[in-house]
Amino acid sequence: MSQSRGQRTAKSRKTKKEKPDPRARTFAVVRRIPAGCVATYGQVARLAGIPGHARQVGYALHALGRVSSAPWHRVINHKGCISPRSSPGPEIIQRTRLEREGVVFDARGRVSLACYGWRPSTREASGPAGARSRC
């Protein structure tokens, strides 16, 4: 007799590979962003396996707190700007940390994603120094 949808055996549950939760995958992606590079919320979401959920990335990073070792400051919005917060302060910390890593902001407070945007799929294949991007 076949099993109904709600009745699974212990064996079938164990053989199915389970992915870590989206927050854990998000933090794993953020930890891979090299110093001096930035990634967008949407890019992190795609790499974490939750495409179209950039806001979830923002919520996850907001929940980290100030004592986290994850480089949350390397995640910016799709326009190349630091996203505004409800209370001032974190934006200044984020900009200061990025500038210490060598990231340059233009007069409008934007980062060039062409220059500083992280490209994990092409980084290894970019060849010698002086190639298209340092990230």
VMD Tcl script that builds the backbone (N, CA, C; Angstrom):
set m [mol new atoms 405]
animate dup $m
set s [atomselect $m all]
$s set {name element resname resid chain x y z} {
  {N N MET 1 A 0.842 -1.174 0.000}
  {CA C MET 1 A 0.000 0.000 0.000}
  {C C MET 1 A 0.888 1.238 0.000}
  {N N SER 2 A 0.583 2.227 -0.797}
  {CA C SER 2 A 1.444 3.412 -0.894}
  {C C SER 2 A 1.215 4.358 0.275}
  {N N GLN 3 A 2.226 5.141 0.532}
  {CA C GLN 3 A 2.154 6.101 1.634}
  {C C GLN 3 A 1.429 7.359 1.169}
  {N N SER 4 A 0.664 7.944 2.060}
  {CA C SER 4 A 0.042 9.226 1.721}
  {C C SER 4 A 1.072 10.329 1.894}
  {N N ARG 5 A 0.726 11.485 1.399}
  {CA C ARG 5 A 1.651 12.611 1.418}
  {C C ARG 5 A 2.179 12.942 2.815}
  {N N GLY 6 A 1.319 12.887 3.806}
  {CA C GLY 6 A 1.716 13.266 5.159}
  {C C GLY 6 A 2.440 12.161 5.918}
  {N N GLN 7 A 2.477 10.963 5.392}
  {CA C GLN 7 A 3.098 9.845 6.091}
  {C C GLN 7 A 4.407 9.471 5.411}
  {N N ARG 8 A 5.477 9.970 5.907}
  {CA C ARG 8 A 6.800 9.611 5.382}
  {C C ARG 8 A 7.527 8.780 6.408}
  {N N THR 9 A 8.330 7.901 5.931}
  {CA C THR 9 A 9.105 7.076 6.852}
  {C C THR 9 A 10.333 7.828 7.315}
  {N N ALA 10 A 10.900 7.376 8.397}
  {CA C ALA 10 A 12.121 7.996 8.904}
  {C C ALA 10 A 13.233 7.896 7.871}
  {N N LYS 11 A 13.257 6.779 7.138}
  {CA C LYS 11 A 14.298 6.583 6.127}
  {C C LYS 11 A 14.195 7.630 5.015}
  {N N SER 12 A 12.990 7.921 4.531}
  {CA C SER 12 A 12.843 8.894 3.442}
  {C C SER 12 A 13.218 10.297 3.892}
  {N N ARG 13 A 12.984 10.617 5.141}
  {CA C ARG 13 A 13.362 11.941 5.643}
  {C C ARG 13 A 14.870 12.075 5.761}
  {N N LYS 14 A 15.554 11.022 6.146}
  {CA C LYS 14 A 16.994 11.082 6.349}
  {C C LYS 14 A 17.764 11.126 5.037}
  {N N THR 15 A 17.251 10.506 4.007}
  {CA C THR 15 A 17.982 10.469 2.743}
  {C C THR 15 A 17.862 11.768 1.972}
  {N N LYS 16 A 16.857 12.557 2.259}
  {CA C LYS 16 A 16.695 13.832 1.574}
  {C C LYS 16 A 17.717 14.829 2.126}
  {N N LYS 17 A 18.518 15.418 1.215}
  {CA C LYS 17 A 19.509 16.397 1.653}
  {C C LYS 17 A 18.806 17.691 2.018}
  {N N GLU 18 A 19.115 18.187 3.189}
  {CA C GLU 18 A 18.515 19.432 3.627}
  {C C GLU 18 A 19.550 20.547 3.545}
  {N N LYS 19 A 19.124 21.676 2.998}
  {CA C LYS 19 A 19.995 22.841 2.928}
  {C C LYS 19 A 19.952 23.556 4.269}
  {N N PRO 20 A 21.055 24.210 4.638}
  {CA C PRO 20 A 21.010 25.037 5.847}
  {C C PRO 20 A 19.973 26.141 5.647}
  {N N ASP 21 A 19.533 26.732 6.726}
  {CA C ASP 21 A 18.510 27.759 6.615}
  {C C ASP 21 A 19.040 28.962 5.820}
  {N N PRO 22 A 18.155 29.765 5.254}
  {CA C PRO 22 A 18.567 30.899 4.414}
  {C C PRO 22 A 19.512 31.878 5.118}
  {N N ARG 23 A 19.309 32.101 6.404}
  {CA C ARG 23 A 20.205 33.026 7.113}
  {C C ARG 23 A 21.627 32.488 7.170}
  {N N ALA 24 A 21.765 31.210 7.461}
  {CA C ALA 24 A 23.098 30.606 7.515}
  {C C ALA 24 A 23.769 30.688 6.150}
  {N N ARG 25 A 23.017 30.431 5.075}
  {CA C ARG 25 A 23.581 30.530 3.722}
  {C C ARG 25 A 23.947 31.979 3.403}
  {N N THR 26 A 23.118 32.918 3.852}
  {CA C THR 26 A 23.401 34.342 3.641}
  {C C THR 26 A 24.713 34.725 4.310}
  {N N PHE 27 A 24.873 34.342 5.565}
  {CA C PHE 27 A 26.099 34.684 6.293}
  {C C PHE 27 A 27.316 34.027 5.660}
  {N N ALA 28 A 27.159 32.815 5.160}
  {CA C ALA 28 A 28.279 32.130 4.496}
  {C C ALA 28 A 28.710 32.892 3.250}
  {N N VAL 29 A 27.760 33.412 2.487}
  {CA C VAL 29 A 28.094 34.197 1.292}
  {C C VAL 29 A 28.781 35.493 1.702}
  {N N VAL 30 A 28.236 36.186 2.673}
  {CA C VAL 30 A 28.802 37.471 3.109}
  {C C VAL 30 A 30.237 37.282 3.599}
  {N N ARG 31 A 30.519 36.192 4.273}
  {CA C ARG 31 A 31.881 35.950 4.768}
  {C C ARG 31 A 32.885 35.728 3.638}
  {N N ARG 32 A 32.398 35.384 2.447}
  {CA C ARG 32 A 33.284 35.154 1.299}
  {C C ARG 32 A 33.641 36.442 0.547}
  {N N ILE 33 A 32.957 37.547 0.806}
  {CA C ILE 33 A 33.234 38.796 0.089}
  {C C ILE 33 A 34.599 39.306 0.536}
  {N N PRO 34 A 35.541 39.455 -0.399}
  {CA C PRO 34 A 36.883 39.887 -0.007}
  {C C PRO 34 A 36.934 41.353 0.433}
  {N N ALA 35 A 37.897 41.669 1.252}
  {CA C ALA 35 A 38.118 43.059 1.657}
  {C C ALA 35 A 38.377 43.897 0.412}
  {N N GLY 36 A 37.822 45.094 0.393}
  {CA C GLY 36 A 38.001 45.988 -0.739}
  {C C GLY 36 A 36.989 45.767 -1.846}
  {N N CYS 37 A 36.071 44.839 -1.642}
  {CA C CYS 37 A 35.019 44.554 -2.615}
  {C C CYS 37 A 33.661 44.720 -1.953}
  {N N VAL 38 A 32.639 44.921 -2.777}
  {CA C VAL 38 A 31.275 45.011 -2.270}
  {C C VAL 38 A 30.379 44.076 -3.073}
  {N N ALA 39 A 29.263 43.712 -2.482}
  {CA C ALA 39 A 28.236 42.921 -3.166}
  {C C ALA 39 A 26.899 43.581 -2.874}
  {N N THR 40 A 25.935 43.378 -3.751}
  {CA C THR 40 A 24.607 43.930 -3.514}
  {C C THR 40 A 23.768 42.928 -2.732}
  {N N TYR 41 A 22.709 43.444 -2.121}
  {CA C TYR 41 A 21.794 42.576 -1.387}
  {C C TYR 41 A 21.234 41.498 -2.310}
  {N N GLY 42 A 20.862 41.881 -3.521}
  {CA C GLY 42 A 20.321 40.922 -4.479}
  {C C GLY 42 A 21.332 39.874 -4.890}
  {N N GLN 43 A 22.572 40.288 -5.067}
  {CA C GLN 43 A 23.633 39.341 -5.431}
  {C C GLN 43 A 23.830 38.317 -4.314}
  {N N VAL 44 A 23.860 38.784 -3.078}
  {CA C VAL 44 A 24.015 37.873 -1.942}
  {C C VAL 44 A 22.831 36.903 -1.890}
  {N N ALA 45 A 21.630 37.420 -2.135}
  {CA C ALA 45 A 20.441 36.561 -2.131}
  {C C ALA 45 A 20.557 35.464 -3.190}
  {N N ARG 46 A 20.964 35.830 -4.402}
  {CA C ARG 46 A 21.117 34.830 -5.470}
  {C C ARG 46 A 22.151 33.774 -5.095}
  {N N LEU 47 A 23.296 34.217 -4.603}
  {CA C LEU 47 A 24.363 33.284 -4.245}
  {C C LEU 47 A 23.991 32.399 -3.054}
  {N N ALA 48 A 23.091 32.893 -2.201}
  {CA C ALA 48 A 22.648 32.126 -1.038}
  {C C ALA 48 A 21.489 31.184 -1.390}
  {N N GLY 49 A 21.064 31.219 -2.643}
  {CA C GLY 49 A 19.987 30.328 -3.064}
  {C C GLY 49 A 18.596 30.846 -2.778}
  {N N ILE 50 A 18.473 32.154 -2.546}
  {CA C ILE 50 A 17.162 32.761 -2.314}
  {C C ILE 50 A 16.971 33.951 -3.257}
  {N N PRO 51 A 17.043 33.702 -4.573}
  {CA C PRO 51 A 16.927 34.804 -5.528}
  {C C PRO 51 A 15.611 35.561 -5.351}
  {N N GLY 52 A 15.684 36.870 -5.542}
  {CA C GLY 52 A 14.501 37.700 -5.401}
  {C C GLY 52 A 14.176 38.076 -3.966}
  {N N HIS 53 A 15.048 37.734 -3.046}
  {CA C HIS 53 A 14.797 38.016 -1.631}
  {C C HIS 53 A 15.888 38.901 -1.024}
  {N N ALA 54 A 16.192 39.988 -1.709}
  {CA C ALA 54 A 17.222 40.913 -1.222}
  {C C ALA 54 A 16.868 41.462 0.159}
  {N N ARG 55 A 15.597 41.709 0.395}
  {CA C ARG 55 A 15.195 42.235 1.713}
  {C C ARG 55 A 15.496 41.248 2.829}
  {N N GLN 56 A 15.354 39.962 2.552}
  {CA C GLN 56 A 15.691 38.962 3.570}
  {C C GLN 56 A 17.156 39.070 3.952}
  {N N VAL 57 A 18.007 39.356 2.972}
  {CA C VAL 57 A 19.435 39.541 3.252}
  {C C VAL 57 A 19.609 40.737 4.183}
  {N N GLY 58 A 18.925 41.827 3.879}
  {CA C GLY 58 A 18.996 43.011 4.730}
  {C C GLY 58 A 18.537 42.727 6.150}
  {N N TYR 59 A 17.429 42.005 6.270}
  {CA C TYR 59 A 16.927 41.660 7.606}
  {C C TYR 59 A 17.932 40.790 8.368}
  {N N ALA 60 A 18.521 39.842 7.662}
  {CA C ALA 60 A 19.492 38.949 8.299}
  {C C ALA 60 A 20.713 39.739 8.775}
  {N N LEU 61 A 21.207 40.635 7.943}
  {CA C LEU 61 A 22.379 41.426 8.323}
  {C C LEU 61 A 22.051 42.382 9.471}
  {N N HIS 62 A 20.854 42.918 9.462}
  {CA C HIS 62 A 20.435 43.810 10.550}
  {C C HIS 62 A 20.418 43.062 11.886}
  {N N ALA 63 A 20.049 41.789 11.845}
  {CA C ALA 63 A 19.950 40.993 13.067}
  {C C ALA 63 A 21.306 40.561 13.623}
  {N N LEU 64 A 22.377 40.762 12.848}
  {CA C LEU 64 A 23.707 40.320 13.294}
  {C C LEU 64 A 24.154 40.991 14.578}
  {N N GLY 65 A 23.910 42.245 14.717}
  {CA C GLY 65 A 24.397 42.963 15.882}
  {C C GLY 65 A 25.804 43.490 15.661}
  {N N ARG 66 A 26.253 44.300 16.558}
  {CA C ARG 66 A 27.540 44.985 16.408}
  {C C ARG 66 A 28.754 44.104 16.686}
  {N N VAL 67 A 28.574 42.982 17.333}
  {CA C VAL 67 A 29.715 42.153 17.711}
  {C C VAL 67 A 30.034 41.064 16.685}
  {N N SER 68 A 29.313 41.016 15.603}
  {CA C SER 68 A 29.514 39.965 14.613}
  {C C SER 68 A 30.834 40.145 13.865}
  {N N SER 69 A 31.443 39.021 13.511}
  {CA C SER 69 A 32.676 39.063 12.725}
  {C C SER 69 A 32.386 39.034 11.220}
  {N N ALA 70 A 31.126 38.836 10.842}
  {CA C ALA 70 A 30.764 38.821 9.417}
  {C C ALA 70 A 30.943 40.226 8.840}
  {N N PRO 71 A 31.519 40.345 7.656}
  {CA C PRO 71 A 31.764 41.665 7.066}
  {C C PRO 71 A 30.495 42.267 6.439}
  {N N TRP 72 A 29.496 42.539 7.265}
  {CA C TRP 72 A 28.215 43.071 6.821}
  {C C TRP 72 A 28.370 44.374 6.042}
  {N N HIS 73 A 29.420 45.110 6.338}
  {CA C HIS 73 A 29.619 46.421 5.720}
  {C C HIS 73 A 29.916 46.326 4.222}
  {N N ARG 74 A 30.236 45.144 3.731}
  {CA C ARG 74 A 30.551 44.964 2.312}
  {C C ARG 74 A 29.311 44.747 1.449}
  {N N VAL 75 A 28.137 44.806 2.037}
  {CA C VAL 75 A 26.889 44.626 1.287}
  {C C VAL 75 A 26.198 45.982 1.162}
  {N N ILE 76 A 25.932 46.373 -0.095}
  {CA C ILE 76 A 25.311 47.670 -0.380}
  {C C ILE 76 A 24.132 47.455 -1.334}
  {N N ASN 77 A 23.423 48.530 -1.647}
  {CA C ASN 77 A 22.268 48.354 -2.518}
  {C C ASN 77 A 22.655 48.340 -3.995}
  {N N HIS 78 A 21.684 48.065 -4.847}
  {CA C HIS 78 A 21.941 47.873 -6.283}
  {C C HIS 78 A 22.385 49.146 -6.997}
  {N N LYS 79 A 22.190 50.293 -6.342}
  {CA C LYS 79 A 22.622 51.568 -6.928}
  {C C LYS 79 A 24.073 51.890 -6.574}
  {N N GLY 80 A 24.673 51.063 -5.728}
  {CA C GLY 80 A 26.038 51.312 -5.285}
  {C C GLY 80 A 26.102 52.195 -4.054}
  {N N CYS 81 A 24.965 52.383 -3.408}
  {CA C CYS 81 A 24.891 53.248 -2.225}
  {C C CYS 81 A 24.735 52.424 -0.957}
  {N N ILE 82 A 25.104 53.030 0.135}
  {CA C ILE 82 A 24.834 52.455 1.442}
  {C C ILE 82 A 23.361 52.722 1.725}
  {N N SER 83 A 22.627 51.703 2.081}
  {CA C SER 83 A 21.198 51.861 2.337}
  {C C SER 83 A 20.971 52.647 3.618}
  {N N PRO 84 A 20.048 53.610 3.565}
  {CA C PRO 84 A 19.762 54.400 4.766}
  {C C PRO 84 A 19.111 53.549 5.847}
  {N N ARG 85 A 19.401 53.875 7.079}
  {CA C ARG 85 A 18.839 53.169 8.229}
  {C C ARG 85 A 17.825 54.080 8.921}
  {N N SER 86 A 17.036 53.503 9.800}
  {CA C SER 86 A 16.036 54.291 10.525}
  {C C SER 86 A 16.684 55.241 11.532}
  {N N SER 87 A 17.823 54.838 12.065}
  {CA C SER 87 A 18.550 55.715 12.988}
  {C C SER 87 A 19.963 55.917 12.442}
  {N N PRO 88 A 20.477 57.133 12.546}
  {CA C PRO 88 A 21.814 57.399 12.001}
  {C C PRO 88 A 22.911 56.703 12.798}
  {N N GLY 89 A 24.024 56.488 12.144}
  {CA C GLY 89 A 25.181 55.881 12.801}
  {C C GLY 89 A 25.763 54.733 12.016}
  {N N PRO 90 A 24.970 53.676 11.748}
  {CA C PRO 90 A 25.528 52.537 11.020}
  {C C PRO 90 A 26.051 52.899 9.625}
  {N N GLU 91 A 25.426 53.882 8.972}
  {CA C GLU 91 A 25.894 54.271 7.637}
  {C C GLU 91 A 27.320 54.823 7.696}
  {N N ILE 92 A 27.594 55.588 8.740}
  {CA C ILE 92 A 28.931 56.175 8.904}
  {C C ILE 92 A 29.953 55.068 9.175}
  {N N ILE 93 A 29.584 54.121 10.028}
  {CA C ILE 93 A 30.468 52.993 10.332}
  {C C ILE 93 A 30.737 52.195 9.063}
  {N N GLN 94 A 29.683 51.932 8.299}
  {CA C GLN 94 A 29.827 51.146 7.076}
  {C C GLN 94 A 30.738 51.854 6.078}
  {N N ARG 95 A 30.516 53.140 5.862}
  {CA C ARG 95 A 31.346 53.880 4.910}
  {C C ARG 95 A 32.801 53.925 5.369}
  {N N THR 96 A 33.015 54.158 6.653}
  {CA C THR 96 A 34.370 54.223 7.199}
  {C C THR 96 A 35.099 52.895 7.006}
  {N N ARG 97 A 34.426 51.791 7.288}
  {CA C ARG 97 A 35.048 50.479 7.117}
  {C C ARG 97 A 35.402 50.209 5.654}
  {N N LEU 98 A 34.489 50.563 4.750}
  {CA C LEU 98 A 34.761 50.348 3.324}
  {C C LEU 98 A 35.926 51.214 2.851}
  {N N GLU 99 A 35.961 52.463 3.287}
  {CA C GLU 99 A 37.063 53.349 2.888}
  {C C GLU 99 A 38.399 52.839 3.426}
  {N N ARG 100 A 38.418 52.278 4.628}
  {CA C ARG 100 A 39.652 51.700 5.173}
  {C C ARG 100 A 40.141 50.536 4.329}
  {N N GLU 101 A 39.207 49.842 3.675}
  {CA C GLU 101 A 39.564 48.709 2.819}
  {C C GLU 101 A 39.927 49.161 1.402}
  {N N GLY 102 A 39.861 50.468 1.150}
  {CA C GLY 102 A 40.251 50.981 -0.157}
  {C C GLY 102 A 39.109 51.242 -1.122}
  {N N VAL 103 A 37.877 51.077 -0.677}
  {CA C VAL 103 A 36.716 51.342 -1.527}
  {C C VAL 103 A 36.522 52.857 -1.612}
  {N N VAL 104 A 36.334 53.350 -2.833}
  {CA C VAL 104 A 36.205 54.787 -3.066}
  {C C VAL 104 A 34.748 55.127 -3.373}
  {N N PHE 105 A 34.259 56.193 -2.772}
  {CA C PHE 105 A 32.914 56.698 -3.009}
  {C C PHE 105 A 33.007 57.922 -3.902}
  {N N ASP 106 A 32.022 58.103 -4.792}
  {CA C ASP 106 A 32.015 59.304 -5.624}
  {C C ASP 106 A 31.355 60.449 -4.854}
  {N N ALA 107 A 31.216 61.599 -5.492}
  {CA C ALA 107 A 30.668 62.785 -4.834}
  {C C ALA 107 A 29.220 62.577 -4.390}
  {N N ARG 108 A 28.517 61.643 -5.012}
  {CA C ARG 108 A 27.129 61.375 -4.647}
  {C C ARG 108 A 27.003 60.239 -3.632}
  {N N GLY 109 A 28.130 59.776 -3.119}
  {CA C GLY 109 A 28.115 58.726 -2.099}
  {C C GLY 109 A 27.914 57.327 -2.650}
  {N N ARG 110 A 28.263 57.126 -3.913}
  {CA C ARG 110 A 28.092 55.813 -4.533}
  {C C ARG 110 A 29.437 55.141 -4.767}
  {N N VAL 111 A 29.381 53.810 -4.779}
  {CA C VAL 111 A 30.543 52.977 -5.072}
  {C C VAL 111 A 30.365 52.461 -6.496}
  {N N SER 112 A 31.429 52.453 -7.280}
  {CA C SER 112 A 31.360 51.899 -8.623}
  {C C SER 112 A 31.327 50.376 -8.525}
  {N N LEU 113 A 30.175 49.801 -8.897}
  {CA C LEU 113 A 30.069 48.338 -8.872}
  {C C LEU 113 A 30.934 47.717 -9.960}
  {N N ALA 114 A 31.196 48.470 -11.031}
  {CA C ALA 114 A 32.071 47.965 -12.094}
  {C C ALA 114 A 33.497 47.802 -11.580}
  {N N CYS 115 A 33.887 48.670 -10.673}
  {CA C CYS 115 A 35.261 48.640 -10.154}
  {C C CYS 115 A 35.384 47.789 -8.886}
  {N N TYR 116 A 34.436 47.932 -7.956}
  {CA C TYR 116 A 34.551 47.278 -6.645}
  {C C TYR 116 A 33.570 46.130 -6.431}
  {N N GLY 117 A 32.712 45.878 -7.412}
  {CA C GLY 117 A 31.732 44.808 -7.269}
  {C C GLY 117 A 32.388 43.444 -7.281}
  {N N TRP 118 A 32.002 42.610 -6.348}
  {CA C TRP 118 A 32.550 41.259 -6.217}
  {C C TRP 118 A 31.989 40.374 -7.314}
  {N N ARG 119 A 32.861 39.670 -8.004}
  {CA C ARG 119 A 32.471 38.731 -9.048}
  {C C ARG 119 A 33.058 37.363 -8.725}
  {N N PRO 120 A 32.395 36.610 -7.879}
  {CA C PRO 120 A 32.973 35.324 -7.454}
  {C C PRO 120 A 33.158 34.331 -8.586}
  {N N SER 121 A 32.333 34.389 -9.619}
  {CA C SER 121 A 32.452 33.407 -10.698}
  {C C SER 121 A 33.582 33.723 -11.663}
  {N N THR 122 A 34.021 34.978 -11.725}
  {CA C THR 122 A 35.084 35.347 -12.660}
  {C C THR 122 A 36.390 35.706 -11.970}
  {N N ARG 123 A 36.384 35.761 -10.676}
  {CA C ARG 123 A 37.587 36.195 -9.961}
  {C C ARG 123 A 38.782 35.297 -10.248}
  {N N GLU 124 A 38.580 34.005 -10.143}
  {CA C GLU 124 A 39.687 33.079 -10.364}
  {C C GLU 124 A 40.147 33.096 -11.815}
  {N N ALA 125 A 39.212 33.355 -12.729}
  {CA C ALA 125 A 39.528 33.333 -14.155}
  {C C ALA 125 A 39.966 34.685 -14.698}
  {N N SER 126 A 40.087 35.685 -13.831}
  {CA C SER 126 A 40.384 37.026 -14.311}
  {C C SER 126 A 41.831 37.208 -14.759}
  {N N GLY 127 A 42.684 36.252 -14.447}
  {CA C GLY 127 A 44.064 36.332 -14.924}
  {C C GLY 127 A 44.938 37.213 -14.055}
  {N N PRO 128 A 46.000 37.738 -14.637}
  {CA C PRO 128 A 46.974 38.516 -13.873}
  {C C PRO 128 A 46.402 39.850 -13.399}
  {N N ALA 129 A 47.153 40.468 -12.476}
  {CA C ALA 129 A 46.744 41.779 -11.965}
  {C C ALA 129 A 46.610 42.751 -13.114}
  {N N GLY 130 A 45.696 43.700 -12.949}
  {CA C GLY 130 A 45.457 44.667 -13.998}
  {C C GLY 130 A 44.335 44.245 -14.924}
  {N N ALA 131 A 43.719 43.115 -14.630}
  {CA C ALA 131 A 42.582 42.681 -15.432}
  {C C ALA 131 A 41.391 43.578 -15.130}
  {N N ARG 132 A 40.245 43.234 -15.658}
  {CA C ARG 132 A 39.057 44.071 -15.618}
  {C C ARG 132 A 38.727 44.671 -14.241}
  {N N SER 133 A 38.843 43.927 -13.190}
  {CA C SER 133 A 38.458 44.395 -11.866}
  {C C SER 133 A 39.336 43.791 -10.798}
  {N N ARG 134 A 39.462 44.470 -9.683}
  {CA C ARG 134 A 40.244 43.920 -8.583}
  {C C ARG 134 A 39.426 43.000 -7.705}
  {N N CYS 135 A 38.130 42.930 -7.945}
  {CA C CYS 135 A 37.254 42.085 -7.123}
  {C C CYS 135 A 36.846 40.898 -7.923}
}
mol reanalyze $m
mol bondsrecalc $m
mol representation Tube
mol addrep $m
